[in-house]
Amino acid sequence: MPQTTSSVPLSSSPLGRTPAGGSPIKTRLVLPTTEFAPGKSYPVLLEVAINPEFHINSDKPLDKALFPTAVKFTSTNPAVTFGRVVFPPPKIRGFKFTDLKLSVWDGTIYISTSVSLAEDAKGPADIRAHLDYQACTESTCLMPAGADVESPLTVGTNGRPLEEALFAKNAPHDHGEGAGDGDVFNKLRGGIGPAGLLIVFLGGLALNLTPCVYPMIPVTVGYFSAVAKARTRRKRTEHALVYLMGVCLMYSTLGVVAALTGSLFGGLMQNTLVVLVLVALMLALSASMFGAFEIIVPAPIMEFGVKTYAGFFGSFFMGLTVGILAAPCVGPFVIG
């Protein structure tokens, strides 16, 4: 097998005790063949052997205060490119330093990717991997660190297989914990198929039966009753579609924001400062209801709220408003 080299952590200022052997991990690149043929793709594994005293966070820790594992594969040869990084499934465990269950790895893990060579690829070439990680014991965590490993890559057509059993056991496949930029958009491009779309559609219809939506039914019926008195059937249909666009825009925005921020919404409620601010707000509103003080809404806002908007803007604005008011029941499902 080609010789690989590995670095020690780039950052080693610990919050806890470092192991006697130095680095909490050892890394090596595992190549599937002695030579890589131009125009072909091959799997590559990054082996991470974790000191028995330690574990490392997965690529998606369940605690936002912890540092996620990340890997970047590169080459000094522009004819060598890499596919998506795929992480192994994590273990969900509890630890002394937190009340939360955490997503971690221990023992020896294999992080996989694919390497592709251009049709006109020529040597010399190499494969380099940079690993960012945070190692923790049962009771404390070290500062985030980095490790580099590299291996020469021989370009040729007479390659012999290497580590066949290891690649058979750790063949690259997506466990739902994949990393890499644009992960959300990769999933969207992959699609969920007709059956998935039907399930989502039926789920959306079912959400209209939730209790929070009931108060909005008379509001919607009342609005379109007023629309129906002064417009033709075609106009009523057009206004209904514009109204629907307003609702869709509201929930599409919620869904996109939630997808791009990961579990930020849930993580915020684990922040003490955020919880204290919300508690203070609830206490202030309660005091106002008991007559401690009165909240006076500025006149321009009152006029904006009671004004009846005509035309398609009125229907669109009504859809946005209904989307906001129904959020307590529908919002958690959309964000989740």
C-alpha positions as CSV (number, residue, x, y, z in Angstrom):
1,M,0.0,0.0,0.0
2,P,1.3,3.5,-0.7
3,Q,2.8,5.1,2.3
4,T,0.7,7.7,4.2
5,T,1.7,10.4,6.6
6,S,-0.4,11.9,9.4
7,S,0.0,15.0,11.4
8,V,-0.6,15.7,15.1
9,P,-3.5,18.0,16.1
10,L,-3.1,21.6,14.9
11,S,-4.7,22.8,18.1
12,S,-4.0,21.1,21.3
13,S,-5.0,23.5,24.1
14,P,-7.1,21.2,26.2
15,L,-10.1,21.9,28.4
16,G,-9.4,18.5,29.8
17,R,-6.5,16.1,30.1
18,T,-4.8,14.9,26.9
19,P,-3.9,11.2,26.5
20,A,-0.4,10.1,27.4
21,G,0.2,9.1,23.8
22,G,-0.3,12.6,22.5
23,S,-3.0,12.9,19.8
24,P,-6.5,11.5,20.6
25,I,-6.6,10.1,17.1
26,K,-4.5,8.5,14.4
27,T,-5.4,8.8,10.7
28,R,-4.4,7.1,7.5
29,L,-5.7,7.1,3.9
30,V,-6.8,3.7,2.6
31,L,-6.5,3.3,-1.2
32,P,-8.3,0.6,-3.2
33,T,-5.6,0.0,-5.8
34,T,-1.9,0.4,-6.5
35,E,-2.6,2.4,-9.7
36,F,-5.5,4.7,-10.7
37,A,-6.6,4.6,-14.3
38,P,-7.4,7.9,-16.1
39,G,-11.1,8.5,-16.7
40,K,-12.2,6.2,-13.8
41,S,-13.5,6.7,-10.3
42,Y,-12.5,4.8,-7.2
43,P,-13.6,4.7,-3.5
44,V,-11.2,6.1,-0.9
45,L,-11.4,5.7,2.9
46,L,-10.1,7.9,5.6
47,E,-9.4,5.7,8.6
48,V,-9.7,7.5,12.0
49,A,-8.5,5.4,15.0
50,I,-9.7,7.0,18.2
51,N,-7.9,6.6,21.4
52,P,-9.9,4.3,23.7
53,E,-10.1,7.0,26.4
54,F,-11.8,9.4,23.9
55,H,-14.7,9.8,21.5
56,I,-15.1,12.5,18.9
57,N,-18.2,14.4,17.9
58,S,-20.0,13.3,14.7
59,D,-20.5,15.6,11.8
60,K,-23.8,16.7,13.2
61,P,-23.5,17.0,17.0
62,L,-26.8,17.3,18.9
63,D,-25.4,20.0,21.1
64,K,-24.7,23.2,19.3
65,A,-21.9,24.1,21.7
66,L,-19.8,21.2,20.4
67,F,-17.6,21.2,17.4
68,P,-18.7,19.1,14.4
69,T,-16.3,16.7,12.6
70,A,-15.5,17.9,9.1
71,V,-13.3,16.4,6.3
72,K,-11.9,18.0,3.1
73,F,-10.2,15.9,0.4
74,T,-7.8,17.7,-2.0
75,S,-5.0,17.0,-4.5
76,T,-2.2,19.0,-5.9
77,N,-3.0,17.6,-9.3
78,P,-6.0,19.4,-10.9
79,A,-6.9,16.2,-12.9
80,V,-7.9,14.5,-9.6
81,T,-11.3,15.4,-8.2
82,F,-13.4,14.2,-5.3
83,G,-17.1,13.3,-4.7
84,R,-19.2,13.8,-1.7
85,V,-17.9,12.9,1.8
86,V,-20.0,10.2,3.5
87,F,-19.7,9.7,7.3
88,P,-20.5,6.5,9.1
89,P,-23.6,6.3,11.3
90,P,-22.9,7.8,14.8
91,K,-23.7,6.5,18.2
92,I,-26.2,8.4,20.4
93,R,-24.9,8.4,24.0
94,G,-25.1,10.3,27.3
95,F,-22.1,11.8,29.1
96,K,-21.4,13.3,32.5
97,F,-20.6,16.8,31.2
98,T,-24.1,17.3,29.7
99,D,-27.7,16.3,30.2
100,L,-28.2,15.9,26.5
101,K,-27.7,12.8,24.4
102,L,-24.8,13.4,22.0
103,S,-24.0,12.1,18.5
104,V,-20.4,10.7,18.6
105,W,-17.9,8.1,17.2
106,D,-15.5,6.0,19.1
107,G,-13.1,3.1,18.2
108,T,-12.1,3.1,14.6
109,I,-14.3,4.7,11.9
110,Y,-14.0,5.0,8.1
111,I,-15.0,8.2,6.3
112,S,-15.5,7.6,2.6
113,T,-15.4,9.6,-0.6
114,S,-14.8,8.9,-4.3
115,V,-11.8,10.0,-6.3
116,S,-12.1,10.6,-10.1
117,L,-9.3,11.1,-12.6
118,A,-9.7,13.1,-15.8
119,E,-9.3,11.3,-19.2
120,D,-6.0,13.0,-19.7
121,A,-4.7,12.6,-16.1
122,K,-1.0,12.2,-15.7
123,G,1.3,11.8,-12.7
124,P,2.6,12.8,-10.3
125,A,-0.5,13.0,-8.1
126,D,-1.5,12.7,-4.5
127,I,-4.5,12.6,-2.2
128,R,-4.7,14.8,0.9
129,A,-7.3,14.9,3.6
130,H,-7.7,17.5,6.4
131,L,-9.8,16.4,9.4
132,D,-11.3,18.9,11.9
133,Y,-12.6,17.3,15.1
134,Q,-13.2,17.7,18.8
135,A,-12.2,14.9,21.1
136,C,-13.9,14.3,24.5
137,T,-13.6,12.0,27.4
138,E,-16.5,10.8,29.6
139,S,-16.4,14.0,31.6
140,T,-14.7,16.8,29.6
141,C,-13.8,17.9,26.1
142,L,-10.6,19.1,24.5
143,M,-10.3,22.2,22.3
144,P,-11.2,21.5,18.6
145,A,-8.1,20.3,16.6
146,G,-7.1,19.4,13.1
147,A,-5.1,16.6,11.5
148,D,-3.7,16.2,8.0
149,V,-2.9,13.0,6.1
150,E,-1.6,12.5,2.6
151,S,-0.8,9.6,0.2
152,P,0.9,9.5,-3.2
153,L,-1.4,8.4,-6.1
154,T,0.1,6.5,-8.9
155,V,-1.6,7.1,-12.3
156,G,-1.6,3.9,-14.5
157,T,-3.7,1.0,-15.9
158,N,-2.0,-1.9,-14.2
159,G,-3.4,-1.5,-10.7
160,R,-3.7,-4.4,-8.2
161,P,-6.6,-4.4,-5.7
162,L,-5.8,-3.4,-2.1
163,E,-7.7,-3.8,1.1
164,E,-10.6,-5.6,-0.6
165,A,-12.2,-6.9,2.6
166,L,-12.0,-3.4,4.2
167,F,-13.7,-1.7,1.2
168,A,-16.3,-4.4,1.0
169,K,-17.3,-3.7,4.6
170,N,-17.0,0.1,4.4
171,A,-18.2,0.8,0.8
172,P,-19.3,4.4,0.5
173,H,-23.0,4.8,1.0
174,D,-25.2,7.5,2.5
175,H,-26.3,6.9,6.1
176,G,-28.2,10.2,6.2
177,E,-25.3,11.8,8.0
178,G,-23.5,13.0,4.9
179,A,-21.3,16.1,4.9
180,G,-20.3,18.5,2.3
181,D,-21.4,21.9,1.1
182,G,-25.0,22.2,-0.2
183,D,-26.2,19.1,1.6
184,V,-29.8,20.3,1.7
185,F,-29.7,21.1,-2.0
186,N,-28.2,17.7,-2.9
187,K,-31.2,16.1,-1.2
188,L,-33.6,18.4,-3.0
189,R,-32.0,17.5,-6.4
190,G,-32.3,13.8,-5.6
191,G,-36.1,14.2,-5.2
192,I,-38.5,12.2,-3.1
193,G,-40.5,10.6,-5.9
194,P,-44.2,10.6,-6.7
195,A,-45.2,8.6,-3.6
196,G,-43.3,11.0,-1.4
197,L,-45.0,14.0,-3.0
198,L,-48.4,12.4,-2.5
199,I,-47.6,11.8,1.2
200,V,-46.6,15.4,1.6
201,F,-49.7,16.6,-0.1
202,L,-52.0,14.4,2.0
203,G,-50.1,15.6,5.1
204,G,-50.8,19.2,4.1
205,L,-54.5,18.4,3.8
206,A,-54.5,16.7,7.2
207,L,-53.0,19.8,8.8
208,N,-56.2,21.6,8.0
209,L,-58.0,19.4,10.6
210,T,-55.8,20.6,13.5
211,P,-57.5,22.7,16.2
212,C,-55.4,25.9,15.5
213,V,-56.7,26.1,11.9
214,Y,-60.4,26.1,12.9
215,P,-60.6,29.8,13.9
216,M,-59.2,30.6,10.4
217,I,-62.1,28.9,8.6
218,P,-64.7,31.6,9.3
219,V,-62.1,34.3,8.5
220,T,-61.4,32.7,5.1
221,V,-65.0,32.0,4.3
222,G,-66.0,35.6,5.3
223,Y,-63.2,37.1,3.2
224,F,-64.2,35.2,0.0
225,S,-67.9,35.8,0.6
226,A,-67.1,39.5,0.3
227,V,-65.0,38.8,-2.8
228,A,-67.8,36.7,-4.4
229,K,-70.3,39.5,-4.2
230,A,-68.5,41.8,-6.5
231,R,-66.6,39.6,-8.9
232,T,-67.1,37.0,-11.6
233,R,-66.4,33.3,-11.2
234,R,-63.1,33.7,-13.1
235,K,-62.0,36.6,-10.8
236,R,-63.0,34.5,-7.7
237,T,-60.8,31.7,-8.9
238,E,-57.9,34.0,-9.6
239,H,-58.2,35.6,-6.1
240,A,-58.3,32.1,-4.6
241,L,-55.1,31.2,-6.4
242,V,-53.4,34.4,-5.3
243,Y,-54.5,33.7,-1.7
244,L,-53.0,30.2,-1.9
245,M,-49.8,31.7,-3.2
246,G,-49.6,33.9,0.0
247,V,-50.0,30.8,2.2
248,C,-47.5,28.8,0.2
249,L,-44.9,31.6,0.3
250,M,-45.2,31.9,4.1
251,Y,-44.6,28.1,4.7
252,S,-42.0,27.8,1.9
253,T,-40.1,30.6,3.6
254,L,-40.4,28.8,7.0
255,G,-39.2,25.5,5.4
256,V,-36.3,27.0,3.6
257,V,-35.1,28.9,6.6
258,A,-35.4,25.8,8.8
259,A,-33.5,23.7,6.2
260,L,-30.6,26.2,5.8
261,T,-30.2,26.6,9.6
262,G,-30.4,22.9,10.5
263,S,-31.6,22.4,14.1
264,L,-31.1,26.1,15.0
265,F,-34.7,26.6,16.1
266,G,-34.5,23.8,18.6
267,G,-31.0,24.8,19.7
268,L,-32.1,28.3,20.5
269,M,-34.4,27.0,23.2
270,Q,-31.4,25.3,24.9
271,N,-29.7,28.7,25.2
272,T,-30.2,30.2,28.7
273,L,-30.1,33.8,27.5
274,V,-32.9,33.1,24.9
275,V,-35.1,31.4,27.5
276,L,-34.6,34.3,30.0
277,V,-35.6,36.8,27.3
278,L,-38.7,34.9,26.5
279,V,-39.6,34.5,30.2
280,A,-39.2,38.3,30.7
281,L,-41.4,38.9,27.6
282,M,-44.1,36.6,28.9
283,L,-44.0,38.2,32.4
284,A,-44.2,41.7,30.9
285,L,-47.3,40.7,28.7
286,S,-48.9,39.1,31.8
287,A,-48.4,42.3,33.8
288,S,-50.0,44.3,31.0
289,M,-53.0,42.1,31.0
290,F,-53.4,42.6,34.8
291,G,-53.4,46.4,34.3
292,A,-49.8,47.2,35.4
293,F,-49.4,49.2,32.2
294,E,-51.0,49.6,28.8
295,I,-49.5,48.8,25.4
296,I,-50.6,51.4,22.9
297,V,-50.2,50.4,19.2
298,P,-49.0,53.3,17.1
299,A,-51.8,54.8,14.9
300,P,-50.1,53.9,11.5
301,I,-49.9,50.3,12.5
302,M,-53.5,50.3,13.6
303,E,-54.6,51.8,10.3
304,F,-52.5,49.2,8.4
305,G,-54.1,46.4,10.3
306,V,-57.8,47.5,9.9
307,K,-57.5,48.6,6.3
308,T,-59.2,46.5,3.7
309,Y,-56.9,45.9,0.8
310,A,-58.5,45.6,-2.6
311,G,-57.4,43.6,-5.6
312,F,-54.9,40.8,-5.8
313,F,-52.7,42.3,-3.2
314,G,-55.5,42.0,-0.6
315,S,-55.9,38.3,-1.4
316,F,-52.1,37.7,-1.3
317,F,-51.8,39.6,2.0
318,M,-54.7,37.7,3.5
319,G,-52.9,34.4,2.6
320,L,-49.7,35.6,4.3
321,T,-51.7,36.6,7.4
322,V,-53.5,33.2,7.6
323,G,-50.1,31.5,7.3
324,I,-48.8,33.4,10.3
325,L,-51.9,32.8,12.4
326,A,-52.0,29.1,11.7
327,A,-48.3,28.7,12.4
328,P,-48.7,27.3,16.0
329,C,-50.2,24.1,14.5
330,V,-48.7,24.0,11.0
331,G,-45.3,25.6,11.7
332,P,-43.7,22.7,13.7
333,F,-44.6,20.2,11.0
334,V,-43.2,22.4,8.2
335,I,-40.0,23.2,10.1
336,G,-39.5,19.6,11.1
